[in-house]
Amino acid sequence: MYPENLKYTKEHEWILVAGDTGTIGITDHAQHELGDIVYVDLPKPGTTVEKGKTLGSVESVKAVSDIYSPVTGEVLEVNTDLTAAPEKLNADPHGAAWLVKIKLADAGELSDLLTAAAYQSYLGE
């Protein structure tokens, strides 16, 4: 259910790393808990995000939830498809509905993140 090639946070974000670029999104668990997503607020390219700090928010019919950056870096790209169709987060949270791509400032921060198996264990606690 949770792709092995992603790293996860206890706040329910994921990151896919390719070279010095990380693609960040929210987990299937997060979208399921939120319910129908109606709005996504993301940072502008060029913005610096810090590990553990808010990088944006997701609004559902139930609540507004902050999205926390799993790592520190500079926003390179945002998924503009989500502006027009935020509900894509409910349909494909680990794929096409990624949120931002960032240039990693410190790849060492990745060692603090959870594997898919560890994340699933965390959800089961």
C-alpha contacts under 8 A as a table, 3 or more apart, distances in Angstrom:
res1	aa1	res2	aa2	distance
2	Y	6	L	7.95
2	Y	28	D	7.87
2	Y	116	A	5.72
2	Y	120	Q	7.67
3	P	6	L	5.86
3	P	94	H	7.70
3	P	116	A	6.45
4	E	7	K	7.78
4	E	115	T	7.00
4	E	116	A	5.30
4	E	117	A	7.85
5	N	16	L	6.79
5	N	116	A	7.94
6	L	14	W	6.19
6	L	15	I	5.58
6	L	16	L	4.94
6	L	17	V	7.68
6	L	115	T	7.15
6	L	116	A	6.90
7	K	14	W	5.51
7	K	15	I	5.35
7	K	16	L	6.66
7	K	110	L	7.66
7	K	113	L	5.81
7	K	114	L	5.50
7	K	115	T	5.27
7	K	116	A	6.63
8	Y	12	H	6.65
8	Y	13	E	5.75
8	Y	14	W	4.41
8	Y	15	I	6.54
8	Y	70	P	7.78
8	Y	113	L	5.56
8	Y	114	L	4.82
8	Y	115	T	6.30
8	Y	116	A	6.89
8	Y	119	Y	6.38
9	T	12	H	5.35
9	T	13	E	5.37
9	T	14	W	6.40
9	T	70	P	6.43
9	T	113	L	5.68
9	T	114	L	6.09
9	T	119	Y	7.53
10	K	13	E	7.52
10	K	114	L	7.85
10	K	119	Y	7.33
10	K	122	Y	7.58
11	E	67	I	8.00
11	E	68	Y	7.12
12	H	26	I	5.90
12	H	27	T	5.44
12	H	29	H	7.07
12	H	30	A	5.76
13	E	24	I	6.99
13	E	25	G	5.62
13	E	26	I	4.24
13	E	27	T	5.55
13	E	30	A	7.88
13	E	67	I	7.30
13	E	68	Y	7.12
13	E	69	S	7.62
13	E	70	P	6.96
14	W	24	I	5.60
14	W	25	G	5.31
14	W	26	I	5.80
14	W	27	T	6.24
14	W	70	P	7.34
14	W	94	H	7.95
15	I	22	G	5.97
15	I	23	T	5.35
15	I	24	I	4.47
15	I	25	G	6.54
15	I	70	P	7.11
16	L	22	G	5.44
16	L	23	T	5.07
16	L	24	I	6.62
17	V	20	D	7.03
17	V	21	T	5.76
17	V	22	G	4.41
17	V	23	T	6.45
18	A	21	T	5.41
18	A	22	G	6.39
20	D	103	K	5.79
20	D	104	L	5.41
20	D	107	A	7.53
21	T	101	K	6.64
21	T	102	I	5.56
21	T	103	K	4.64
21	T	104	L	5.76
22	G	101	K	5.51
22	G	102	I	5.24
22	G	103	K	6.41
22	G	104	L	6.47
23	T	98	W	6.79
23	T	99	L	7.42
23	T	100	V	5.85
23	T	101	K	4.32
23	T	102	I	6.47
24	I	69	S	7.75
24	I	70	P	7.89
24	I	98	W	5.94
24	I	99	L	5.70
24	I	100	V	5.43
24	I	101	K	6.20
24	I	102	I	7.88
25	G	93	P	6.80
25	G	94	H	6.83
25	G	97	A	7.16
25	G	98	W	4.58
25	G	99	L	5.00
25	G	100	V	7.11
26	I	30	A	6.16
26	I	31	Q	7.03
26	I	67	I	7.72
26	I	89	L	7.98
26	I	93	P	6.14
26	I	94	H	7.26
26	I	98	W	7.51
26	I	99	L	7.81
27	T	30	A	5.13
27	T	31	Q	6.49
27	T	93	P	5.95
27	T	94	H	6.41
28	D	31	Q	5.24
28	D	32	H	6.04
28	D	90	N	7.70
28	D	93	P	5.69
28	D	94	H	6.98
29	H	32	H	5.12
29	H	33	E	6.18
30	A	33	E	5.19
30	A	34	L	6.15
31	Q	34	L	5.07
31	Q	35	G	6.14
31	Q	36	D	7.85
31	Q	37	I	7.58
31	Q	89	L	6.69
31	Q	90	N	5.57
31	Q	93	P	7.15
32	H	35	G	5.41
32	H	90	N	7.19
34	L	37	I	6.96
34	L	60	S	5.90
34	L	61	V	7.78
34	L	62	K	6.43
34	L	63	A	6.99
35	G	60	S	6.16
35	G	61	V	6.77
35	G	62	K	6.75
35	G	90	N	7.62
36	D	60	S	5.35
36	D	61	V	5.86
36	D	62	K	7.89
36	D	87	E	6.68
36	D	90	N	6.77
37	I	40	V	7.88
37	I	58	V	7.02
37	I	59	E	5.81
37	I	60	S	4.03
37	I	61	V	6.58
37	I	86	P	6.02
37	I	87	E	5.21
37	I	89	L	6.95
37	I	90	N	6.72
38	V	58	V	7.90
38	V	59	E	5.79
38	V	60	S	5.18
38	V	61	V	6.80
38	V	86	P	5.64
38	V	87	E	6.22
39	Y	58	V	5.96
39	Y	59	E	4.97
39	Y	60	S	6.83
39	Y	83	T	7.15
39	Y	86	P	5.54
40	V	56	G	7.67
40	V	57	S	5.97
40	V	58	V	4.60
40	V	59	E	6.20
40	V	82	L	6.72
40	V	83	T	6.47
40	V	86	P	6.14
41	D	56	G	5.29
41	D	57	S	5.11
41	D	58	V	6.30
42	L	55	L	6.77
42	L	56	G	4.73
42	L	57	S	6.80
42	L	78	V	7.04
42	L	99	L	7.35
42	L	100	V	7.65
43	P	47	T	6.44
43	P	55	L	6.37
43	P	56	G	6.22
43	P	75	V	7.45
43	P	78	V	7.50
44	K	47	T	5.82
44	K	75	V	7.08
44	K	77	E	7.84
44	K	78	V	7.20
45	P	74	E	7.61
45	P	75	V	4.84
45	P	76	L	5.09
45	P	77	E	5.47
45	P	78	V	6.81
46	G	74	E	5.87
46	G	75	V	5.26
46	G	76	L	6.22
47	T	74	E	5.66
47	T	75	V	5.37
48	T	72	T	7.46
48	T	73	G	5.66
48	T	74	E	4.34
48	T	75	V	6.21
49	V	53	K	7.10
49	V	54	T	7.75
49	V	55	L	6.15
49	V	69	S	6.69
49	V	71	V	7.75
49	V	72	T	5.48
49	V	73	G	5.49
49	V	74	E	6.12
49	V	75	V	7.16
50	E	53	K	5.39
50	E	54	T	7.85
50	E	55	L	7.96
50	E	69	S	6.36
50	E	71	V	6.29
50	E	72	T	4.19
50	E	73	G	6.58
51	K	68	Y	7.40
51	K	69	S	5.08
51	K	70	P	5.19
51	K	71	V	4.09
51	K	72	T	4.58
52	G	68	Y	5.47
52	G	69	S	5.40
52	G	70	P	6.01
52	G	71	V	7.13
53	K	68	Y	5.25
53	K	69	S	5.86
54	T	57	S	7.75
54	T	66	D	6.12
54	T	67	I	5.54
54	T	68	Y	4.40
54	T	69	S	6.28
55	L	66	D	7.61
55	L	67	I	5.77
55	L	68	Y	5.57
55	L	69	S	5.80
56	G	66	D	5.97
56	G	67	I	5.23
56	G	68	Y	7.31
57	S	64	V	6.76
57	S	65	S	5.50
57	S	66	D	4.27
57	S	67	I	5.14
58	V	64	V	5.73
58	V	65	S	5.33
58	V	66	D	6.43
58	V	67	I	7.06
59	E	62	K	7.82
59	E	63	A	5.90
59	E	64	V	4.22
59	E	65	S	6.30
60	S	63	A	5.34
60	S	64	V	6.19
69	S	72	T	7.04
70	P	110	L	7.92
70	P	113	L	7.54
71	V	104	L	7.11
71	V	105	A	7.91
71	V	106	D	7.70
71	V	109	E	6.10
71	V	110	L	7.05
72	T	104	L	6.24
72	T	105	A	5.62
72	T	106	D	6.83
72	T	109	E	7.90
73	G	102	I	5.76
73	G	103	K	5.26
73	G	104	L	4.60
73	G	105	A	4.70
73	G	106	D	7.69
74	E	102	I	5.17
74	E	103	K	5.20
74	E	104	L	6.98
74	E	105	A	7.53
75	V	78	V	7.50
75	V	100	V	6.74
75	V	101	K	5.95
75	V	102	I	4.30
75	V	103	K	6.53
76	L	100	V	7.50
76	L	101	K	5.52
76	L	102	I	5.07
76	L	103	K	6.49
77	E	100	V	5.68
77	E	101	K	5.13
77	E	102	I	7.00
78	V	99	L	5.96
78	V	100	V	4.37
78	V	101	K	6.38
79	N	82	L	5.96
79	N	83	T	7.83
79	N	97	A	7.39
79	N	98	W	6.50
79	N	99	L	5.32
79	N	100	V	6.02
80	T	83	T	5.38
80	T	84	A	7.46
81	D	84	A	5.79
81	D	85	A	6.10
81	D	86	P	7.64
82	L	85	A	4.74
82	L	86	P	4.36
82	L	87	E	7.52
82	L	88	K	6.74
82	L	89	L	7.66
82	L	97	A	7.00
82	L	99	L	7.85
83	T	86	P	5.92
85	A	88	K	5.95
86	P	89	L	5.98
87	E	90	N	5.41
87	E	91	A	6.86
88	K	91	A	4.98
88	K	92	D	6.00
88	K	93	P	7.34
88	K	96	A	7.66
88	K	97	A	5.72
89	L	92	D	5.61
89	L	93	P	4.80
89	L	97	A	5.10
89	L	98	W	7.85
90	N	93	P	6.15
91	A	97	A	7.99
92	D	95	G	5.37
92	D	96	A	5.93
92	D	97	A	5.64
93	P	96	A	7.05
93	P	97	A	5.16
93	P	98	W	6.65
94	H	97	A	6.75
94	H	98	W	6.78
95	G	98	W	6.14
104	L	107	A	6.20
106	D	109	E	5.90
107	A	110	L	5.73
108	G	111	S	5.89
109	E	112	D	5.78
109	E	113	L	7.63
110	L	113	L	5.50
114	L	117	A	7.83
114	L	118	A	5.53
114	L	119	Y	5.64
115	T	118	A	5.10
115	T	119	Y	6.06
116	A	119	Y	5.11
116	A	120	Q	6.18
117	A	120	Q	5.18
117	A	121	S	6.21
118	A	121	S	5.01
118	A	122	Y	6.12
119	Y	122	Y	4.92
119	Y	123	L	6.26
120	Q	123	L	5.07
120	Q	124	G	6.28
121	S	124	G	5.02
121	S	125	E	6.49
122	Y	125	E	5.39
